């Protein structure tokens, strides 16, 4: 019976932590090696980080690997986390995920900004109302199918909210390269969206 009572206290502590602990206290507890706090951090942020990781990878398995590596690094480095108000812990985790994605792609030599024929990108802008009818998972598949450099810049600018200057610093490219890569990414997406809408007619 004592075992079950202890188990009950353990579960109640987990529920209390999940519900009540703030970001600052959670980070401090994780830095002290508290496994319960680490579980709470995982439960609270993994579901938000996973779609982000998938946006920078080709498939869900690679996204899971990136999420795993992101959290391992976060637990290792969380002692250096600087709390700047509610939401800053997720922002810190997001930055780790993005940087690890960039590092991984660089190591694999897949981040190329070579010039391509501009005729490829002559797609017309799709109708906005029609785009709203496309399921989100289909749009995410289209983004995932973009060439590596274009997917990276599109994600950083359109979804993460980085400026072209920040992207140029992150990727080691010029601001002009960032802006032109984004424009080409949007043209490719427009072509894929138009093709999808045409098939749905």
C-alpha positions in Angstrom: 0.0 0.0 0.0 2.9 2.4 0.8 4.1 1.9 -2.8 0.8 3.1 -4.2 0.6 6.0 -1.8 4.1 7.1 -2.9 3.1 6.7 -6.5 0.1 8.9 -5.9 2.2 11.6 -4.4 4.6 11.3 -7.4 1.7 11.8 -9.8 0.2 14.7 -7.9 3.6 16.4 -7.9 3.8 16.0 -11.6 0.4 17.5 -12.1 1.2 20.4 -9.8 4.4 21.1 -11.6 2.7 21.0 -15.0 0.0 23.3 -13.9 1.7 25.8 -11.6 5.5 26.1 -12.3 6.5 29.2 -14.3 9.2 29.3 -17.0 11.9 30.7 -14.8 11.4 28.1 -12.0 11.1 25.3 -14.6 14.4 26.3 -16.2 16.1 26.5 -12.8 14.7 23.0 -11.8 15.9 21.5 -15.1 19.3 23.1 -14.6 19.5 21.3 -11.2 18.9 18.0 -12.9 15.3 17.5 -11.7 13.9 14.8 -14.0 10.3 15.6 -13.1 10.9 19.2 -14.3 12.5 17.9 -17.5 9.5 15.8 -18.1 7.3 18.9 -17.6 9.4 20.9 -20.0 9.1 18.1 -22.6 5.3 17.9 -22.2 4.9 21.6 -22.4 7.1 22.4 -25.4 7.7 19.3 -27.5 4.4 19.5 -29.3 5.1 23.1 -30.3 8.7 22.4 -31.3 7.9 19.3 -33.4 6.2 21.1 -36.3 9.0 23.7 -36.3 11.6 20.9 -36.6 9.6 19.2 -39.4 9.5 22.5 -41.4 13.4 22.4 -41.6 13.6 18.7 -42.5 12.4 16.5 -45.4 10.2 14.1 -43.4 8.7 13.4 -40.0 11.4 11.0 -38.9 14.1 13.6 -39.5 11.9 16.1 -37.6 11.7 13.7 -34.6 15.5 13.4 -34.7 16.0 17.2 -34.7 13.5 17.6 -31.9 15.3 14.9 -29.8 18.7 16.6 -30.4 17.2 20.0 -29.7 15.9 18.9 -26.3 19.1 17.0 -25.4 21.1 20.2 -26.1 18.6 22.3 -24.2 18.9 20.2 -21.1 22.7 20.4 -21.4 22.7 24.2 -21.8 19.7 25.3 -19.8 22.0 26.5 -17.0 22.9 29.4 -19.3 19.2 30.3 -20.1 18.5 34.0 -19.3 14.9 34.5 -18.4 13.4 37.6 -20.1 9.7 37.2 -19.2 7.0 34.7 -20.0 7.6 33.2 -23.4 11.3 33.5 -23.4 11.9 29.8 -22.6 10.1 28.7 -25.7 11.9 31.4 -27.7 15.2 30.0 -26.4 14.2 26.5 -27.3 13.1 27.6 -30.8 16.4 29.3 -31.4 18.3 26.1 -30.5 16.1 24.1 -32.9 16.7 26.6 -35.7 20.4 26.8 -35.2 20.7 23.0 -35.0 18.8 22.6 -38.2 21.1 25.1 -40.0 24.2 23.4 -38.6 23.0 20.0 -39.7 22.2 21.1 -43.2 25.6 22.9 -43.5 27.4 19.8 -42.3 25.7 17.7 -44.9 26.5 20.3 -47.6 22.9 20.8 -48.6 22.7 24.6 -48.2 23.4 25.9 -51.8 22.4 29.3 -53.1 23.5 28.7 -56.7 21.7 30.8 -59.4 18.9 29.0 -61.3 17.0 29.8 -64.4 14.4 32.5 -63.5 12.0 31.1 -66.1 11.2 28.4 -63.5 9.7 31.0 -61.2 7.2 32.6 -63.6 4.1 31.3 -61.7 1.2 33.7 -61.1 0.0 34.5 -57.6 -2.8 32.1 -56.5 -6.2 33.3 -55.5 -6.1 34.0 -51.7 -9.6 32.7 -51.0 -8.7 29.5 -52.8 -5.5 29.1 -50.8 -7.6 29.2 -47.6 -9.4 26.1 -48.7 -6.2 24.1 -48.9 -5.6 21.9 -45.8 -2.8 23.0 -43.6 -1.0 19.7 -43.9 -0.9 20.0 -47.7 0.6 23.5 -47.5 3.2 22.2 -45.1 4.0 19.4 -47.5 4.6 22.0 -50.2 6.9 24.0 -48.0 8.8 20.8 -47.1 9.3 20.0 -50.7 11.1 23.3 -51.5 14.8 23.1 -52.2 16.9 23.2 -49.0 18.0 26.9 -49.2 14.6 28.2 -50.3 12.8 26.2 -47.6 15.3 27.5 -45.0 14.9 31.2 -46.0 11.1 30.9 -46.3 10.8 29.4 -42.9 13.1 31.9 -41.2 11.4 34.9 -42.8 7.7 34.0 -43.2 7.2 31.7 -40.2 9.9 32.5 -37.6 9.8 36.2 -38.3 13.5 36.8 -38.8 14.6 39.9 -40.9 16.7 39.5 -44.0 19.6 41.0 -42.1 19.2 38.4 -39.4 19.0 35.6 -42.0 22.1 36.8 -43.7 23.9 36.6 -40.4 22.6 33.2 -39.6 23.3 31.6 -43.0 26.5 33.6 -43.9 24.9 35.1 -47.1 24.2 38.6 -48.3 20.9 40.4 -47.6 20.3 40.5 -51.4 20.8 36.7 -51.6 18.3 36.3 -48.8 15.6 38.5 -50.5 16.1 36.9 -53.9 16.0 33.4 -52.4 12.7 34.2 -50.6 11.2 35.6 -53.8 12.1 32.4 -55.7 10.7 30.3 -52.8 7.4 32.1 -53.0 7.3 31.6 -56.8 7.9 27.9 -56.4 5.2 27.7 -53.8 2.8 29.6 -56.0 3.4 27.1 -58.8 2.7 24.2 -56.4 -0.4 25.8 -55.0 -1.8 26.6 -58.5 -1.1 23.0 -59.6 -2.9 21.7 -56.5 -5.9 23.9 -57.1 -6.0 22.9 -60.8 -6.2 19.3 -59.8 -9.0 20.0 -57.4 -11.3 21.5 -60.1 
